[in-house]
C-alpha cells in the first residue's frame, strides 16, 4: 500500500519514465534509419510491438509490490534456469549459436531474462544474509554458485557477451558486501590464472579472432581489416564522419551503402553518431548516464536491502551493457555480441531491460510505503 495521503501521481518516478521513453524513442527512430527508412526491413515496426509489450510488462511489474518478487525469488531464478536448459532441447541455431526458443512468430532468448533472474536471486540471498562487516571468500560460495550455473549454461550456447554481463552484475552487487582486502586480492589472482584456460579451452575461434583484431588495432596495424577487423573499422569511420552536428536523419553514408554490418543490433550507436554527430552522441550518452545515476539514487533511498540490491543490479546491468557496447563500437574494447539497452533491435533484450526498469520503478514508488 502507498503511504496515506500520497497519490500514484506523487509516487510515480517521472524522471525515470521520461529518460527511458526518450532513449526508446530515439532507438526506434535510429532503427528506422538503419533499415533504409524501412525499405530493407520492417524491424522498426517489430521493435515498436516489442516496446509496447515491454511497457506493458513493466507496468505489470510495477503494479506488484516488489516484496512478492523477494518472496518468490528462488522460483523466478529456477524458471530462468529451466528456460536456459530448454534452449538446448527446443532452441534454434543462428550463426552457429543456439540461444533462442521459437514462440509462434517470435523468438525468445532466455539468457536475456536470466539477467533479471540473477538480480532477483542475489537480492533475495543478500536480503536474508545477516552477516555484517567484511566478508571472506567462504561467504561468496553460495552467491558464486548462483552465478556459476546460469553462466555455464550461457557459455555453452555459446554467448560470451551475456555471460560477461552476468559476471559484471555479480561483481557490482558483491561490491556492496564489503569484501576483505585479502579476498579481493585472491579473486584477482584467480582471474589472472584463469585467463589462459579461458583462452585455450573456452573461447571459440571467431572470439579469439576478434580479440587479436583488437590488439592488432591497438598496435597500429590493420592486417585483418577485411576480415575480423571490418566491424570495428567501419564503426570508427561512421562515428568520425558524423562530425559535430551529423549528416542528418537517414543521411548517413555508412548506413545507406551498408558498409557497417549489424547496424541495427550490435552497432546502432555508429548510425546515430554519423547522423547526429558529436552533439547527438553526447545527448544519448548523457541520457544513459542519468539513468544509471538515477538507479543508484533509488538504491540509496530503498526501504530495505532487497530493494537496494535490485536497484543496484538493474543499474549495473544497464551500465555494463552500455559501457561494453560503446567501448567495442568506438574501438576501445574487442567486439563482442552486446546490445545497447533500449536502443538495439531485439525483442528479448528490450523485454528484459523493461522488466528490470519496471523493478526499478517499483522500488522507487514504494520507498515511502509501510
Buried (B, 14 or more C-beta within 10 A) or exposed (E): EBEEEEEEEEBEBEEBBEBBEBBBEBBBBBBBBBBEEEEEBEBBBBBBEBBEBBBEBBEEBBEEBBBEBBEEBBEBBEBBBEBBEEBEEEBEEEEEBBBBBEEEEBBBBBBBBBBBBBBBBBBBBBBEBEEEEEBEBEBBEEBEEBBEBBBEBBBEBBBBBBBBBBBBBBEBBBEBBEBBEEBEEBBEEEEEEEEEEEEEEEBEEEBBBBBBBBEBBEEEEEEBBEEBBBBBBBBBBBBEBBEEEBBEBBEBEBBBEEBBEBBBBBBBBBBBBBBBBBBBBEEBBEBBBBBBEBBBBBBEBBBBBBBBBBBBBBBBBBBBBBBBBBBBBBBEBBBBBBBBBBBBBBBBBBBBBBBBBBBBBBBBBBBBEE
